[in-house]
């Protein structure tokens, strides 16, 4: 989809027309009668009316004052509004709630128009709008048109009537409600760059109208949850039966999990347990075990935990069960069993002057001219993987991409993400055996720089770091990391050590000594579960990794922050 240039003052209208053409070509069978009529009627509107409507659609809210719809490329916006009013797409003079009135007006305007009312309520002219609104709302005033609220403004009020329909259009185009219409502008400005994917004419997010409506329903339920709506009404509206569509079922499962967890925190254990039982989120089974334990149903909790341990859904559940099972067995008077012992990483203890960033303080301390230290966190391993496997990640498989603004495939976190691309990933990873991987990664870095990716964070991956990594990290270690990433993309993209130190000039380099990764923990900080899993993985495969525990020197002065992103630390200090 070619984007119009921003030099065209009607670029936003051209973008909206392209969306409507896109929907007509891909979603004709899913469009309702009203939606199809809107698309057809929109094309017949005068251009100024089209432009005004799109301006309103792309702005926040549904209420607008005519005096603030002033666009040179549209001209007389009041004249442009008339066909929209006639079509019923905007409404003039609709009743405004007091809250909506306050949103549309400035404080001086309110003071001038509502001065008498404010005085009657004993409100100071010096008080803020929030104070005024709270006090005036106490009287529960009825909504009324702008001309009645504030006749002295001599302005018109328009309310957008097709906002919900256009939100559906946005959902159909993007496949989510996270991305906004501004994606077009940001792409044209170069703020965001996206990989070019050859999309088939049949590529689309939803295959049936029911899927579209179910997504919208779940989205509204989530908004109500985040607004702290009463649980009773929410629970009544959550779909109780699983969706056949795995994508929708994951959304339903995550929402039910959030509700159940809130109920658990509130002490409503019976309700929480029932919801966890009905929940497809992978974390739900472990929460069921914990709720059963809290209810003193230890036998049931142990039985469920043992079934889970026999077939854990992921490494995180396996790790948690290793802690839970011995505790449950002890409560029943049983032998706790042998808990697998992780190989402890090397430990490094440092006492340093207090600093605003403990990671950067350690990096400065350990850095040498011949052994630079970089603050990389998750950026390095993810970035190297994303560059080497770019073609596999962005392969145009059915259902993976359906518009021009994808930062990654839709199925990135699905269980079959790797399986669907097995041959492609095998081909990419084979370069680690042939020795071609360095050239491929360097070329991709140059060719793809700045393009959105779920793995490559460009600002944290400069060429200096890239060269050090390719020079010092053995291909065998890269392959192990990359295969672990593919095993569970959602979980394993995070938890990697904070720092990496390189020895690029080592005369006789060995796989164990040309680099080391360092997890940094400040005073009182503890390793998180995902960090423990990464450390254990590295230790099991003889990868050089350490945990550095820092104490602050009570006599030292605070150090200013130094490093930024993947910057190499300045040399100095003792290792």
C-alpha positions as CSV (number, residue, x, y, z in Angstrom):
1,X,0.0,0.0,0.0
2,X,1.7,3.2,-1.2
3,X,1.3,6.0,1.3
4,X,0.5,9.6,0.2
5,X,3.1,12.2,0.9
6,X,2.6,14.6,3.8
7,X,3.1,17.5,1.3
8,X,-0.4,16.8,0.2
9,X,-2.6,18.7,2.7
10,X,-5.3,16.0,2.3
11,X,-3.0,13.2,3.0
12,X,-5.2,12.0,5.9
13,X,-8.2,11.7,3.5
14,X,-6.2,9.8,1.0
15,X,-5.2,7.4,3.8
16,X,-8.8,6.9,4.9
17,X,-9.9,6.3,1.3
18,X,-7.2,3.6,1.0
19,X,-8.5,1.9,4.2
20,X,-12.0,1.9,2.8
21,X,-10.8,0.4,-0.5
22,X,-8.8,-2.2,1.5
23,X,-11.9,-3.2,3.5
24,X,-14.0,-3.4,0.4
25,X,-11.6,-5.7,-1.4
26,X,-11.0,-8.0,1.6
27,X,-14.0,-7.8,3.9
28,X,-17.0,-7.3,1.5
29,X,-18.6,-10.5,2.8
30,X,-18.3,-9.4,6.4
31,X,-19.5,-5.8,6.1
32,X,-22.9,-5.1,7.5
33,X,-25.5,-3.3,5.4
34,X,-24.9,0.0,7.2
35,X,-21.1,-0.3,6.8
36,X,-21.3,-1.1,3.1
37,X,-23.7,1.8,2.7
38,X,-21.4,4.2,4.6
39,X,-18.5,3.3,2.3
40,X,-20.5,3.8,-0.8
41,X,-22.1,7.0,0.4
42,X,-18.8,8.4,1.6
43,X,-17.4,8.3,-1.9
44,X,-20.3,10.5,-3.1
45,X,-19.8,13.3,-0.5
46,X,-18.2,16.6,-1.5
47,X,-14.4,16.5,-0.8
48,X,-14.6,19.1,1.9
49,X,-17.2,17.1,3.7
50,X,-15.1,13.9,3.4
51,X,-12.1,15.7,4.8
52,X,-14.0,17.2,7.7
53,X,-15.5,13.8,8.7
54,X,-12.0,12.1,8.6
55,X,-10.5,15.0,10.7
56,X,-13.2,14.3,13.3
57,X,-12.7,10.5,13.1
58,X,-9.0,10.8,13.7
59,X,-9.3,13.2,16.6
60,X,-10.0,12.1,20.2
61,X,-13.5,12.0,21.4
62,X,-16.9,12.5,19.6
63,X,-17.8,16.1,20.6
64,X,-16.4,19.1,18.7
65,X,-16.9,22.8,18.6
66,X,-17.3,24.2,15.1
67,X,-14.8,27.1,15.9
68,X,-12.1,24.5,16.6
69,X,-12.6,22.7,13.3
70,X,-10.5,25.2,11.4
71,X,-8.6,23.6,8.5
72,X,-7.2,25.7,5.6
73,X,-7.5,22.8,3.1
74,X,-11.2,22.3,4.0
75,X,-12.3,25.9,3.9
76,X,-15.7,26.7,5.4
77,X,-16.1,23.8,7.8
78,X,-19.7,24.8,8.7
79,X,-20.7,24.4,5.0
80,X,-18.8,21.1,4.9
81,X,-20.7,19.9,7.9
82,X,-24.1,20.3,6.3
83,X,-24.0,17.1,4.1
84,X,-22.7,15.2,7.1
85,X,-25.6,16.3,9.3
86,X,-28.0,15.4,6.5
87,X,-26.5,11.9,6.3
88,X,-26.8,11.5,10.0
89,X,-23.1,11.0,10.4
90,X,-22.7,14.0,12.7
91,X,-25.4,15.6,15.0
92,X,-25.6,19.3,15.7
93,X,-26.8,20.5,19.1
94,X,-26.9,17.2,20.9
95,X,-27.3,17.4,24.7
96,X,-24.0,17.6,26.5
97,X,-23.3,16.3,30.0
98,X,-21.6,18.7,32.4
99,X,-18.4,16.7,32.1
100,X,-18.5,16.9,28.2
101,X,-19.1,20.7,28.5
102,X,-16.0,21.1,30.7
103,X,-13.9,19.1,28.2
104,X,-15.0,21.4,25.3
105,X,-14.5,24.7,27.1
106,X,-11.6,26.6,28.7
107,X,-11.6,27.8,32.3
108,X,-12.1,31.5,31.3
109,X,-15.1,30.5,29.1
110,X,-16.6,28.5,32.0
111,X,-16.1,31.4,34.4
112,X,-17.8,33.8,32.1
113,X,-20.7,31.5,31.2
114,X,-21.3,29.8,34.5
115,X,-20.3,32.6,36.8
116,X,-23.7,32.9,38.5
117,X,-24.0,29.2,39.1
118,X,-20.5,29.1,40.5
119,X,-21.2,32.0,42.9
120,X,-24.5,30.3,44.0
121,X,-22.5,27.2,44.9
122,X,-20.0,29.3,46.8
123,X,-17.2,28.4,44.4
124,X,-14.2,30.7,44.1
125,X,-13.3,32.0,40.7
126,X,-9.7,31.1,41.5
127,X,-10.5,27.4,41.9
128,X,-9.5,24.9,39.2
129,X,-11.8,23.3,36.6
130,X,-11.7,20.0,38.5
131,X,-13.0,21.7,41.7
132,X,-15.8,23.4,39.8
133,X,-16.8,20.2,38.0
134,X,-16.9,18.1,41.1
135,X,-19.1,20.7,43.0
136,X,-21.5,21.3,40.1
137,X,-21.9,17.6,39.4
138,X,-23.2,17.1,43.0
139,X,-26.4,18.6,41.8
140,X,-26.8,16.0,39.1
141,X,-27.6,18.4,36.3
142,X,-29.4,17.1,33.2
143,X,-27.5,17.2,29.9
144,X,-28.4,20.1,27.7
145,X,-27.2,21.6,24.3
146,X,-24.2,23.8,24.3
147,X,-26.3,26.8,23.4
148,X,-28.2,26.4,26.6
149,X,-25.1,25.7,28.8
150,X,-23.2,28.6,27.3
151,X,-25.2,30.9,25.1
152,X,-22.6,33.6,25.1
153,X,-20.1,31.4,23.3
154,X,-22.1,31.7,20.0
155,X,-20.6,28.4,18.8
156,X,-21.9,25.2,17.3
157,X,-21.5,21.8,18.7
158,X,-21.1,18.7,16.5
159,X,-21.2,15.1,17.7
160,X,-19.7,12.3,15.6
161,X,-22.3,9.6,15.1
162,X,-20.2,7.1,13.2
163,X,-17.4,6.8,15.7
164,X,-18.3,3.2,16.6
165,X,-18.5,2.1,13.0
166,X,-15.1,3.7,12.2
167,X,-13.6,2.0,15.2
168,X,-14.8,-1.3,13.7
169,X,-13.1,-0.3,10.4
170,X,-9.9,0.4,12.3
171,X,-10.2,-3.0,14.0
172,X,-10.8,-4.8,10.7
173,X,-7.8,-3.1,9.1
174,X,-5.2,-3.5,11.8
175,X,-6.7,-6.6,13.5
176,X,-6.4,-4.9,16.9
177,X,-7.5,-1.7,18.6
178,X,-4.0,-0.9,19.8
179,X,-2.8,0.7,16.6
180,X,-4.2,4.1,15.7
181,X,-4.8,6.0,12.5
182,X,-1.6,7.8,13.2
183,X,0.3,4.8,12.0
184,X,0.0,6.1,8.5
185,X,1.5,9.5,9.4
186,X,4.3,8.0,11.5
187,X,5.2,5.7,8.7
188,X,5.2,8.6,6.2
189,X,7.4,10.7,8.5
190,X,9.8,7.8,8.9
191,X,9.2,7.6,12.7
192,X,8.2,4.0,12.2
193,X,9.5,1.8,9.3
194,X,7.9,-1.5,8.5
195,X,9.1,-4.6,6.6
196,X,7.6,-4.8,3.2
197,X,5.5,-8.0,3.0
198,X,3.8,-9.3,-0.1
199,X,0.2,-9.6,1.1
200,X,-2.3,-11.8,-0.7
201,X,-5.6,-10.3,-1.6
202,X,-7.3,-12.7,0.9
203,X,-5.1,-11.6,3.9
204,X,-7.3,-10.4,6.7
205,X,-7.6,-10.6,10.5
206,X,-11.1,-11.9,10.8
207,X,-12.7,-14.7,8.7
208,X,-16.3,-14.3,10.1
209,X,-18.4,-11.5,11.4
210,X,-18.9,-13.3,14.7
211,X,-15.1,-13.1,15.3
212,X,-15.1,-9.4,14.8
213,X,-18.0,-8.9,17.2
214,X,-16.5,-11.3,19.8
215,X,-13.2,-9.3,19.7
216,X,-15.1,-6.0,20.3
217,X,-17.1,-7.6,23.1
218,X,-13.9,-8.8,24.8
219,X,-12.3,-5.4,24.4
220,X,-15.2,-3.7,26.0
221,X,-15.2,-6.1,28.9
222,X,-11.5,-5.5,29.4
223,X,-12.1,-1.7,29.4
224,X,-14.7,-2.2,32.1
225,X,-12.4,-4.4,34.1
226,X,-9.7,-1.7,33.9
227,X,-12.3,0.9,35.0
228,X,-12.9,-1.2,38.1
229,X,-16.5,-2.0,37.2
230,X,-18.4,-4.2,39.6
231,X,-17.3,-7.9,39.2
232,X,-20.9,-9.2,39.2
233,X,-21.8,-7.4,36.0
234,X,-18.5,-8.2,34.3
235,X,-18.8,-11.9,35.1
236,X,-22.2,-12.0,33.7
237,X,-20.9,-10.7,30.3
238,X,-17.8,-12.8,29.9
239,X,-18.3,-15.6,27.4
240,X,-18.3,-18.8,29.3
241,X,-17.6,-21.2,26.4
242,X,-14.2,-21.3,24.8
243,X,-13.8,-19.9,21.3
244,X,-12.8,-22.2,18.4
245,X,-10.6,-19.4,17.2
246,X,-7.3,-19.8,19.2
247,X,-6.5,-16.1,18.9
248,X,-9.8,-15.1,20.4
249,X,-9.6,-17.8,23.0
250,X,-6.2,-16.5,24.2
251,X,-7.8,-13.1,24.7
252,X,-10.7,-14.6,26.6
253,X,-8.3,-16.7,28.7
254,X,-6.2,-13.7,29.6
255,X,-9.3,-11.6,30.6
256,X,-10.7,-14.4,32.8
257,X,-7.3,-14.9,34.4
258,X,-7.2,-11.2,35.3
259,X,-10.7,-11.4,36.8
260,X,-9.8,-14.5,38.8
261,X,-6.6,-13.1,40.1
262,X,-8.4,-10.0,41.3
263,X,-11.0,-12.1,43.1
264,X,-8.2,-14.2,44.6
265,X,-6.6,-11.0,45.9
266,X,-9.9,-9.9,47.4
267,X,-10.3,-13.2,49.2
268,X,-13.1,-14.6,47.0
269,X,-11.4,-17.9,46.7
270,X,-14.4,-20.0,45.6
271,X,-15.2,-17.7,42.7
272,X,-11.5,-17.4,41.8
273,X,-11.1,-21.1,41.7
274,X,-14.1,-21.6,39.5
275,X,-12.7,-19.0,37.0
276,X,-9.3,-20.5,37.0
277,X,-10.9,-23.8,36.2
278,X,-12.6,-22.2,33.2
279,X,-9.4,-20.4,32.1
280,X,-7.2,-21.3,29.1
281,X,-4.3,-19.0,30.2
282,X,-1.2,-21.1,30.8
283,X,-0.7,-19.5,34.3
284,X,-4.2,-20.6,35.5
285,X,-3.3,-24.1,36.6
286,X,-0.6,-22.9,39.0
287,X,-3.0,-20.4,40.5
288,X,-5.6,-23.1,41.0
289,X,-3.0,-25.0,43.0
290,X,-2.2,-22.0,45.1
291,X,-5.9,-21.3,45.8
292,X,-6.5,-24.9,46.8
293,X,-3.6,-24.7,49.1
294,X,-5.0,-21.4,50.6
295,X,-8.3,-23.2,51.2
296,X,-6.4,-26.0,53.0
297,X,-7.5,-28.5,50.3
298,X,-3.9,-29.8,50.3
299,X,-4.7,-33.3,49.0
300,X,-6.5,-31.8,45.9
301,X,-3.7,-29.2,45.5
302,X,-1.0,-32.0,45.5
303,X,-2.9,-34.1,43.1
304,X,-3.2,-31.3,40.6
305,X,0.4,-30.3,41.1
306,X,1.6,-33.8,40.4
307,X,-0.4,-34.0,37.2
308,X,1.0,-30.6,36.2
309,X,4.6,-31.7,37.0
310,X,4.1,-34.7,34.7
311,X,3.3,-32.4,31.8
312,X,4.1,-28.7,32.5
313,X,2.9,-26.2,30.1
314,X,6.2,-24.3,30.0
315,X,9.5,-23.8,31.9
316,X,8.0,-21.2,34.2
317,X,5.3,-23.7,35.5
318,X,7.9,-26.4,35.9
319,X,10.1,-24.0,37.9
320,X,7.3,-23.0,40.2
321,X,6.2,-26.5,40.8
322,X,9.6,-27.5,42.0
323,X,9.0,-25.1,44.9
324,X,5.3,-26.0,45.4
325,X,5.5,-29.8,45.4
326,X,7.9,-30.2,48.4
327,X,5.8,-27.8,50.5
328,X,2.6,-29.6,49.7
329,X,4.1,-33.0,50.5
330,X,5.4,-31.7,53.8
331,X,2.0,-30.4,54.8
332,X,0.6,-33.9,54.3
333,X,3.4,-35.5,56.3
334,X,5.0,-37.0,53.1
335,X,8.7,-37.0,52.1
336,X,9.2,-33.8,50.2
337,X,11.2,-35.5,47.4
338,X,14.4,-34.4,45.8
339,X,14.2,-31.0,44.3
340,X,16.4,-30.6,41.2
341,X,19.4,-28.5,42.0
342,X,20.3,-25.8,39.5
343,X,24.0,-25.2,38.8
344,X,24.9,-22.1,40.7
345,X,26.5,-19.4,38.6
346,X,29.8,-17.8,39.5
347,X,29.4,-15.1,42.1
348,X,31.1,-11.7,42.1
349,X,30.8,-9.4,45.1
350,X,31.7,-5.7,44.7
351,X,31.6,-2.7,47.0
352,X,31.1,0.5,44.9
353,X,30.4,4.2,45.4
354,X,26.6,4.7,45.4
355,X,25.3,5.3,41.8
356,X,22.0,6.0,40.2
357,X,22.4,2.9,38.0
358,X,23.9,-0.1,39.6
359,X,24.4,-1.9,36.3
360,X,26.3,1.0,34.8
361,X,28.4,1.4,38.0
362,X,29.5,-2.3,37.7
363,X,30.2,-1.9,34.0
364,X,32.4,1.1,34.6
365,X,34.2,-0.8,37.4
366,X,34.9,-3.9,35.4
367,X,35.8,-2.3,32.0
368,X,39.3,-2.5,30.6
369,X,40.6,-1.2,27.3
370,X,41.4,-4.8,26.4
371,X,38.1,-6.1,27.9
372,X,35.2,-3.7,27.3
373,X,31.9,-4.1,29.1
374,X,28.5,-3.4,27.4
375,X,25.1,-2.9,29.1
376,X,22.9,-5.0,26.9
377,X,20.2,-6.7,29.0
378,X,17.9,-8.5,26.5
379,X,18.9,-6.5,23.4
380,X,22.0,-8.4,22.3
381,X,20.7,-12.0,22.1
382,X,17.4,-11.0,20.8
383,X,19.0,-8.7,18.2
384,X,21.4,-11.3,16.9
385,X,18.6,-13.8,16.6
386,X,16.3,-11.3,14.9
387,X,18.9,-10.3,12.3
388,X,20.0,-13.9,11.5
389,X,16.5,-15.2,11.3
390,X,14.9,-12.1,9.7
391,X,13.6,-14.0,6.6
392,X,11.9,-16.7,8.7
393,X,10.3,-14.2,11.1
394,X,8.9,-12.1,8.3
395,X,7.9,-15.0,6.0
396,X,4.5,-14.1,4.4
397,X,2.7,-17.2,5.7
398,X,-1.1,-17.3,5.7
399,X,-2.6,-15.4,8.6
400,X,0.8,-14.0,9.7
401,X,0.4,-10.5,8.2
402,X,-2.6,-8.7,6.9
403,X,-1.7,-5.0,6.6
404,X,1.4,-2.9,5.9
405,X,2.1,-1.8,9.5
406,X,3.2,-5.1,11.2
407,X,6.2,-5.0,13.5
408,X,6.1,-8.8,13.6
409,X,3.9,-11.8,12.7
410,X,0.5,-12.1,14.4
411,X,1.3,-15.6,15.5
412,X,4.6,-14.7,17.2
413,X,3.5,-16.1,20.6
414,X,1.5,-19.0,19.3
415,X,2.6,-22.6,20.1
416,X,3.2,-23.4,16.5
417,X,5.1,-20.3,15.6
418,X,8.4,-22.2,15.1
419,X,6.6,-25.3,13.7
420,X,5.0,-23.4,10.8
421,X,8.4,-22.0,9.9
422,X,10.6,-25.0,10.7
423,X,12.3,-25.2,7.4
424,X,13.0,-21.5,7.2
425,X,14.5,-21.4,10.8
426,X,16.5,-24.5,10.1
427,X,17.9,-22.8,7.0
428,X,18.8,-19.6,8.9
429,X,20.4,-21.5,11.8
430,X,22.4,-23.6,9.4
431,X,24.6,-20.5,8.8
432,X,25.9,-21.0,12.3
433,X,27.4,-24.3,11.2
434,X,28.8,-23.1,7.9
435,X,30.3,-19.9,9.4
436,X,28.2,-17.6,7.1
437,X,26.2,-16.1,10.0
438,X,28.5,-13.1,10.6
439,X,28.2,-11.9,7.1
440,X,24.5,-12.4,7.1
441,X,24.0,-10.5,10.4
442,X,26.2,-7.6,9.3
443,X,24.4,-7.3,5.9
444,X,20.9,-7.5,7.6
445,X,22.0,-4.8,10.1
446,X,22.9,-2.4,7.2
447,X,19.9,-3.3,5.0
448,X,17.2,-3.4,7.7
449,X,18.3,-0.7,10.1
450,X,15.4,1.0,11.8
451,X,12.7,-1.4,10.5
452,X,10.3,-2.4,13.3
453,X,11.0,-5.9,14.6
454,X,9.9,-7.9,17.7
455,X,13.5,-8.8,18.4
456,X,15.8,-6.1,17.2
457,X,16.0,-2.9,19.3
458,X,18.2,-0.7,17.1
459,X,19.1,2.0,19.6
460,X,20.6,-0.7,21.8
461,X,22.5,-2.5,19.1
462,X,25.3,-0.5,17.5
463,X,27.9,-1.8,15.1
464,X,30.7,-1.8,17.7
465,X,28.7,-4.1,20.0
466,X,27.7,-6.2,17.0
467,X,31.3,-6.7,16.0
468,X,32.4,-7.6,19.5
469,X,29.7,-10.2,19.8
470,X,30.4,-11.8,16.5
471,X,34.1,-11.9,17.2
472,X,33.9,-13.2,20.8
473,X,30.8,-15.4,21.1
474,X,31.0,-18.9,19.7
475,X,28.5,-20.0,17.1
476,X,27.6,-22.9,19.3
477,X,26.4,-20.6,22.1
478,X,24.5,-18.5,19.7
479,X,22.6,-21.6,18.4
480,X,21.7,-22.7,21.9
481,X,20.4,-19.2,22.8
482,X,18.4,-19.0,19.6
483,X,16.9,-22.4,20.0
484,X,15.8,-21.6,23.5
485,X,14.2,-18.4,22.3
486,X,12.2,-20.3,19.7
487,X,11.1,-22.8,22.4
488,X,9.0,-20.1,24.1
489,X,9.3,-16.7,22.5
490,X,7.0,-14.9,25.0
491,X,8.8,-16.1,28.1
492,X,12.4,-16.3,26.8
493,X,12.8,-12.9,25.2
494,X,13.5,-11.5,28.7
495,X,15.6,-12.5,31.7
496,X,19.0,-12.4,30.1
497,X,22.0,-11.0,32.0
498,X,22.5,-7.2,32.2
499,X,26.1,-6.9,31.1
500,X,28.5,-8.7,28.7
501,X,32.3,-8.4,28.8
502,X,34.5,-9.2,25.8
503,X,38.1,-10.1,25.4
504,X,38.5,-9.4,21.6
505,X,42.3,-9.4,21.6
506,X,42.8,-12.7,23.4
507,X,45.8,-14.3,21.6
508,X,44.5,-17.8,22.0
509,X,40.8,-17.4,22.3
510,X,38.8,-20.2,23.9
511,X,35.0,-20.5,23.9
512,X,34.9,-20.1,27.6
513,X,37.0,-17.0,28.1
514,X,36.4,-14.5,25.2
515,X,33.3,-13.2,26.8
516,X,31.3,-13.5,30.0
517,X,27.7,-12.4,30.8
518,X,27.0,-10.7,34.2
519,X,23.7,-10.3,35.9
520,X,23.8,-7.4,38.4
521,X,21.9,-7.2,41.6
522,X,22.0,-4.1,43.8
523,X,21.4,-4.1,47.6
524,X,18.2,-6.0,48.5
525,X,17.6,-7.1,44.9
526,X,16.9,-10.7,44.2
527,X,17.0,-12.9,41.1
528,X,13.7,-13.2,39.3
529,X,12.4,-16.5,38.1
530,X,13.0,-15.9,34.4
531,X,16.5,-14.7,35.2
532,X,17.2,-17.9,37.2
533,X,16.0,-20.0,34.2
534,X,18.4,-18.2,31.9
535,X,21.3,-18.5,34.3
536,X,20.6,-22.2,34.8
537,X,20.5,-22.7,31.1
538,X,23.8,-21.0,30.6
539,X,25.4,-22.9,33.4
540,X,24.2,-26.2,32.1
541,X,25.8,-25.5,28.7
542,X,29.1,-24.2,30.1
543,X,28.5,-20.7,29.1
544,X,30.4,-18.1,31.1
545,X,27.9,-16.3,33.3
546,X,28.2,-14.6,36.7
547,X,26.0,-12.9,39.2
548,X,27.4,-9.7,40.6
549,X,26.1,-8.6,44.0
550,X,26.8,-4.9,44.8
551,X,27.0,-3.2,48.1
552,X,27.3,0.5,48.4
553,X,30.4,2.0,50.0
554,X,29.2,4.1,52.9
555,X,32.2,6.4,52.5
556,X,31.9,6.9,48.8
557,X,30.3,9.8,46.9
558,X,27.4,9.1,44.5
559,X,28.5,8.6,40.9
560,X,26.8,10.3,38.0
561,X,25.1,8.0,35.4
562,X,27.4,7.1,32.6
563,X,26.4,4.5,30.1
564,X,23.4,4.7,27.8
565,X,21.8,1.8,26.0
566,X,24.5,-0.6,24.8
567,X,27.4,2.0,25.2
568,X,30.7,0.5,26.2
569,X,31.8,1.4,29.7
570,X,34.8,3.7,30.2
571,X,38.0,1.9,31.3
572,X,39.0,1.8,34.9
573,X,38.6,0.0,38.2
574,X,39.5,-3.5,39.4
575,X,38.1,-6.7,38.0
